[in-house]
Amino acid sequence: MVFFNPIVSVWMVLVALVLVTSILLMMEWVRKLRYTALRLSAVVLLGLALAGLFLRPGYYSSQSSEIILLTPGYQPAVVDSLLRQNPSAKLMHLQQAKPYRNSELLESYSQLHFNHNEIRYVVGQGLPVHALDAIKKKGFVFMASEPPDGIVEIAVSQPVYPHQDNFVSGVFKNPPPETWILLDGPGGVEDSVFLEDSGYSHFKLSFKPKQEGHILYSISTKTKGTLSLPEKLPIHVCQPDTLSILFVRDYPTFETQYLKNFLAKQHHKLTLRYRLSQSMYQFEYANTGFRPVNNLSPEILGQFDVLVIDGESLQRLSKSEAAAVDESINKGLGILVLSPTNRIDTRLFPFAQSVVKTDTAVTTINNKSLNLPALAQRVKKEPGVTSVIENQSGLLSGYRYKGFGKIGFQFLKETYRLILSGDSVAYSHIWMPLLNGISRAKNYDGKIIVESPFPVYPDNPVSVKLISRDDDVQLEVDSISWPLQEDVIIDNVWSAKLWAGEPGWHSLATASGNKEFYYVSAPGEWQSVALTNQIKANIWESSNKEENGRQDDLVRKEFNPLIFFLLFLLSAGFLWLVPKL
């Protein structure tokens, strides 16, 4: 595209040049000299030269406006390679990154909003998550640097319950030789593991909280006797849900009575049915009102979370009751079968079993080796079966899914002996993980999900998602009302973005009573995990980049006036020289 930058008005120049050129052409035409065609051509070139000198024409040239953004941890060799491919690219660097070859400083992340169309490459550890939000259209290529050495991933199994085995898993990058990882709790070291692998070494630690609430554990490493500074690991220990449990047995036993007393102390709602005759039953209740269960129907079973039944009683169910139990399991009921027989319908006990020679079982519970009476049979390990207690001979207790519910089994017997010996913790480890595992999933009016990965630092954004059946939903952050944005596509889904405050625990709550907690770490804690999360976020954004309509800048360039001046001299000189030839 051509443009003009005239000294005076374009029309004045054009009119004057047309008149002058016409007069000169007529004069040369009537002159009786040789080279008529060349003289006329020289007049035209003379007019063009004058037009160029007065109009000063130019053109638009496309020029690359790509930006290479340097972030901390970038490798100069990568930058050099990009510059060789894009010599006209502009270099910019963050405040935390070292300048490189006169790169320009990006003074604040707010500038990304104005430069997002020009950012072509991001090199190094990437941009923080909140800075990525300033780039509306992600069209950059991320050249990631290597994550730092140390613990790069850390996760806690959720939910965490007291007096149960819970786990912390993670990944340690390039551990030094003879490195131990230690998990410390309020009472001292809970667990430790020795890292043998090089490169990315996976580890898993177990812990057993003794109470509900907010507990600060810590992770530290020990290399050749040198102990590192501990990193705080916040863990919220949930209060177990109150279960509604129905016991169906032929007669009372010590096992049932001690289990009833144990569960009643934990405020679970219990209904126990014992068979007196073909159609007469005796009932016991704990933490619930009078509600006899003379017949097992889908409506009755729908009021319970767990059905505990022995093998003989399960086998003796009528066809209608067995069908009702099967239907209720598919709808979410959990069933725990004690002392199963070989004649139970496989629909109600879908496990492959093996026979063992001994009627006892040696297993480790709560870090103790226990020898307990057990059935002379085991459930075989197979896909789909979740183990709760096992030993070398097979599974002693566990469960599997069936529809929306679960079917569990317990082969240990006379576990009440642990209560009599004062070991209620081991007793709890035998029964509570199994009952909680098979219980009916709770239906909540809403759910709060903290989407931002751990760790979260002060003054950093925290993304929250809220799922609720209520149309008028409200979110409170530390008892302060917070605005929500409803999802334009999915119903009953809201999102919010808040900024982390002081280090420590913070609460999220809705008016319906749903609560969630998140922890704000002190700056400097879990740096390797935070940087790894940042690198992953940049990789994700660049892999989902959009076409942002990036265009090259158009630069105005004028033709060199010396060209028109030389053309004027040549044309005028030729016209002056012709009469002398």
Stockholm file with secondary structure:
# STOCKHOLM 1.0

chainA/1-581         MVFFNPIVSVWMVLVALVLVTSILLMMEWVRKLRYTALRLSAVVLLGLALAGLFLRPGYYSSQSSEIILLTPGYQPAVVDSLLRQNPSAKLMHLQQAKPYRNSELLESYSQLHFNHNEIRYVVGQGLPVHALDAIKKKGFVFMASEPPDGIVEIAVSQPVYPHQDNFVSGVFKNPPPETWILLDGPGGVEDSVFLEDSGYSHFKLSFKPKQEGHILYSISTKTKGTLSLPEKLPIHVCQPDTLSILFVRDYPTFETQYLKNFLAKQHHKLTLRYRLSQSMYQFEYANTGFRPVNNLSPEILGQFDVLVIDGESLQRLSKSEAAAVDESINKGLGILVLSPTNRIDTRLFPFAQSVVKTDTAVTTINNKSLNLPALAQRVKKEPGVTSVIENQSGLLSGYRYKGFGKIGFQFLKETYRLILSGDSVAYSHIWMPLLNGISRAKNYDGKIIVESPFPVYPDNPVSVKLISRDDDVQLEVDSISWPLQEDVIIDNVWSAKLWAGEPGWHSLATASGNKEFYYVSAPGEWQSVALTNQIKANIWESSNKEENGRQDDLVRKEFNPLIFFLLFLLSAGFLWLVPKL
#=GR chainA/1-581 SS CEEECCSSCHHHHHHHHHHHHHHHHHHHHHSCCSCHHHHHHHHHHHHHHHHHHHHCEEEEEEECCCEEEECTTCCHHHHHHHHHHCTTCEEEECTTSCCCSSCEECCCGGGHHHHTTTEEEEEESCCCHHHHTTCSSCCCEEEECCCCSEEEEEEECSSBCTTSCEEEEEEEESCCSSEEEEEEETTEEEEEEEECCSSEEEEEEEECCSSSEEEEEEEEEEETTEECCCEEEEEEECCCCCCEEEEEESSCCHHHHHHHHHHHHTTCEEEEEEESSSSCEEEEEESSCCCCCSSCCHHHHTTCSEEEEEHHHHHHCCHHHHHHHHHHHHTTCEEEEESCCTTSCTTTCCCCEEECSCSEEEEEETTEEEEEEBCSEEECCCTTEEEEEEETTEEEEEEEEETTEEEEEECBCCTHHHHHTTCHHHHHHHHHHHHHHHSCCCCCSEEEEECSCSCBCTTCEEEEEEEESCSSCCEEETTEEECCEECSSSTTEEEEEEECCSSEEEEEEETTSCEEEEEECCTTTTHHHHHHHHHHHHHHHHHTCCCCCCCCEEEEEECCHHHHHHHHHHHHHHHHHGGGC
#=GC SS_cons         CEEECCSSCHHHHHHHHHHHHHHHHHHHHHSCCSCHHHHHHHHHHHHHHHHHHHHCEEEEEEECCCEEEECTTCCHHHHHHHHHHCTTCEEEECTTSCCCSSCEECCCGGGHHHHTTTEEEEEESCCCHHHHTTCSSCCCEEEECCCCSEEEEEEECSSBCTTSCEEEEEEEESCCSSEEEEEEETTEEEEEEEECCSSEEEEEEEECCSSSEEEEEEEEEEETTEECCCEEEEEEECCCCCCEEEEEESSCCHHHHHHHHHHHHTTCEEEEEEESSSSCEEEEEESSCCCCCSSCCHHHHTTCSEEEEEHHHHHHCCHHHHHHHHHHHHTTCEEEEESCCTTSCTTTCCCCEEECSCSEEEEEETTEEEEEEBCSEEECCCTTEEEEEEETTEEEEEEEEETTEEEEEECBCCTHHHHHTTCHHHHHHHHHHHHHHHSCCCCCSEEEEECSCSCBCTTCEEEEEEEESCSSCCEEETTEEECCEECSSSTTEEEEEEECCSSEEEEEEETTSCEEEEEECCTTTTHHHHHHHHHHHHHHHHHTCCCCCCCCEEEEEECCHHHHHHHHHHHHHHHHHGGGC
//
